[in-house]
Amino acid sequence: MIYFLSGENWYGRDLALKALLKNVGVEAIERPDTTTLDASELRDMLRAQSLFSEKRCIVFSNLSENKPVWEVLGDSLDAVSSDITLIFVEDKPDKRTRTYKALQKHAKTEEFSLWTPRDTPRATEWLLAVAKSQNIPLKTRHAKQMIELVGVDQARLAKALEKLALADEINEQIIEAVVDQSPNDSIFTLLESALKGDIAEVRQSIVNLSQIEDAYKVFGLLSSQILQIGALVFAGEKSSGEVAKDIGAHPFVLSKLAPYAKRIDHSRAKLYIDMAAKTDMQLKSTSVDPWTLVEKLLGEIAISSQ
């Protein structure tokens, strides 16, 4: 049997992999180094039978990064020995390749995409189900509060649930105290300081964030919030909840941005979006330190807000 698990939601993907390995009925799982594997070794591996076991299970992780081997894999799937279970695990495979298309034909496939704010109901249902399976008395309102703090990242939600499992009781105050907030909240604080014109606070926040976060990730979240503010400004009389539904954003996030959007006119919203676009281009085309560019963007926003 051949399985193909793909997608950037590594947590959900790994859960599926663990379930597969538990049911496959093979004690020794083979995990070849896909970075050093060559085409002839792959073919031998797929045909060879073990002397010590009737069944084998081989897990290939991100084999697509080894392009020469990935290219010949598709032609080798027909020759796979019937006593071998193959599991291919990929973060972001190129869907245009022949091998990807061959796996779609020969393998049992499942894609694990990162959840977005549109998946909030799904995340709530999943969180409640996991809590129930672990005998954690989590109520729906608690699950929604956790998602407001953490977002819809499965790994972060699972980690938060682990912390809550150690608490004597679960209530709003306990959740607020023990659950680590999403990076979105740190970025919101950063943007909030810029919109208030507080350059000193912006610089200090960047110093703190640069110790624990990636600059490109911070810019991605920051530019997303700038675009969301723009959406609120140009939406006119629509509520933040309506705008959130229109653009697929989390209502909680937009409700926090709404007070600032009310103080920004169309021209300034466009200015901020243009600034973010320019910074994005500079991050992709220059060798300037990315944190310098992020600080420059926020400094310009802060100056324009004074």
N, C-alpha and C positions, 0 to 999 in steps of 0.2 A: 504494500500500500504506500502511496506517496501523498504527503501532506505539504501544503504551501501556506505558511503563515506570514503575512506581510503587513506593513503599516508602521507609522511612527508612534503609535500608542503602545510603547514597549511593555507597560504594566499589564494591559489586557492581553497582549500577545503572549507574554510570559506565563500568565495564568492558564491560557489555552495549551501552551507547550507542556506545562507541568501535568495537566490533566491527560494529555496524550501519552506522555511517558509513563504515567501511572497505569494506564490501561493497555499498553503495548505488550506487556508480558515478557520483557527482556531485562535481565539484571544488569548487564554491562552495556551502557550506552556509549557508542563511539562518537567522538566529537573531533573530527580532523581539523588541523590548522588550515583554514581556507586561504590564508595569505601566501602559503608556500606550496600549496597543492598544484600539480600540473595535470594536463589532460590525460596522459597515460595512467597516472595514479588514480585518477577519478574513474576511468573505465574499469581498471582492475578491481577497484573497491566495489563498484556496482555489480560486478559479475561474481566475485569471489565468495565462496561459502566458508564459514568458520568450521574448524575441526572440533570445536568444543561446544557448539550450540547449533540447534536447528534453525533458530531465528536470530536475526540481527537487527539493530536499530541504529541508524546513522543520522546525526543532526548536523546540518551544514548551516553555519551562521554567516550571513552577508557574503555568500559566495559570489554575488554579482559584482563585488568590488574587484574580484580577480577576473578581469574581462576575458582573457584567452580561454580560461576554463569554463566560464559562464556561457561563452559562445558555443562550445561543443556539447554542453550538458543536454540541450534540447534533443540532439540526435542520439543520446545515450539512454533516454528514458524508456524506450521500447525494449531495451535489453536488460532491464533491471531484474535480478533474480527474484523469484516469487517468495523467497524466505527472508527478504530484506524489507524493512520499513524505513522509508526515507522521509526525513522532515527538513524542509528548507525554511529558514527563518530570515526574513529580509526587512530592513528598515524602510528603504525607499527604492525598490527595483525599477529599472527602466521598462515601462510597459510597452515600449516599441520593439523590444528585442524578440528574436525568434524563440529564445528560451522561455521568456515570460509567457508567450502565447502557447508554447508547448506544455508548460506547467498548468496553464488554465485548462488544457485539454486532458492531461493525464493525471493531475493531482486533485485531491480534495482541498479546495482553497478557502481561505478566510482572511479578510482584510480588516485590520484594526486601525481605524483612523482616530486621530486626536479628537476628543469631544470639543464642541464649540458651545457658546451660550444657548444655541437652539436645542442642545441635548440636555438642558437642565432637568426636565421631567424624567428623562432616562437616568441621569446621574442620581436624582433623588430616589428613584425606585431601586437602583442598584445599591446605593448606600444603605437603605433600609433593609434590603435583603441580606447584605453582608452582616449588618448588625444583628439581625435576627438569627443568622446561622451561628453567630458567636455569643448568643445570649446577652447581647448588649441592649438595654432598654431604651432604644433611640426612637423618639417620636418624629413625626413628619416635620413639625416646626423646627425641631433640632437639626434635622437633615438639611432643611432649607437654610438655616443659619450657618451651618458648616460650609455650604456651597457658596454663600455670600462672602465668607471669609477666605475660603481656599480656592474657589473657582471649581471648574468641572474636571480638573486633572485627577484621574483615578488614583495614581500613585500618592499624591498629596492627600487625597481624601482617605485612603487606606491608612496612611501614617497618622492622620488626625484621629481616626477611629481607634487606632492602637493606644493612643494617649488617653482617650476617653474611657477605654476599657479598664484603666487603672484607677479611675475616679470612683469614689464611694457612691456618688449620685451624679445624674446628668441634668443640668439646667442651663439656662442662657448664660449665667455668670461663669459657670465652670467652662463652658465651651469658649467663651470670650477669653478666658484666662489661659487655657492650655493649648488651644489650636493656633498654630502658626499661620499668620495671614499670607495671602498670595502676594507674589512679587508685584502684582498690579497695584496693591495698596501702597507699597513703597514708591512706585512710579507716580501714583496719584499725588502723594505727598510732595514729590519732586516737582511735578507740574503745578501743583497748587502754590508752592513757594514762588515759582516763576510768574504765575498769573497775579500774584500779590505784589510783584516787583521786588521781592526780597532776594537780591543777588547773593548776599552773604550766606543765607540759608541754602540757596541752590548749591553754592560751592561746597559747603560742609556736607550736604546730602550726597553729592557726587563723590566726595572723598570716602564717605562711609560705604556707598554702594559699590565703588570700584574694588573694594576689598573682598566682596562676596558674589558679585554678579558680573556677567559678561556684558561688555559695552553694546555689542550688536543686539543682544536680547533686550537690554534696557531701551535702546532706541526703537526697537520693534514695538514694544509695549507703549512707549511714549508717543510715537507717531500714530498708533492706533487710537489713543485717547485724544490726540489733537484732531484727528478725523471725526471722532465721535462728537467732540465739542462743535465742530463745523456742521455736522448733521443736525445737531440740536438748534444751532443758530439759524440755519437755512430752512428748518422745518416749520418755522413760524409759530402758530398757535398750538401745534400738536404737543401732547404731553410727552414726558421722557419715556413713559411706558409704551406709547404708540411708536415713537421713534426707535426704541429698542427692538420692537417687533419688526419694524420695517427693514432694519439693517442687520438683524440677527445678533444683536449685542445683549449683554446681561442687563436687565432692568435696574438692578441694584447699582451697577457701575454708572449708568447714565443718570440715575437719580442723584448721585454724588457730583456729577459734572454739571448738572442742570443749573445750579445757582451761579456758576461762573459763566455759563453760556448766556445767561440773561443780561450779563454786563458787557457782552461783546457784540459789536455790530457786524454786518456782513463783510465790510472791508477788512476789519481786523481778523476775522475768522479766516478769510482768504489769505491774508498775510501770513498767518501762522501755518496754514497748510502749505503755502509756497516755501516757507522757511524749512519745513520738515522735508519737502521734496528735494530741496537743494542739498540739505544735509545727507539725505539718502544717496544722492548722486556722488557727493564727495566721499562718503564711506566706501562706495564701490569703485571709485576711480582714482583715489589718491592714497598715499602712504601715511597721511597724517594720523597721529594717534586717535583712535575712535573716541576715547573719553574726552579729548580736547574738542572734537567736533560736537559731541553731545552737550558739553558745557557751553560751547559757543551758541548753540541753538537756544538753550534755556536762558542764557544771558541776554540774547536778543529779545526773547519773549518778555523777560523781566523788564528790560529797558522800555519796551513799547507799552508795558502795562503800568509804568510809574506815572 
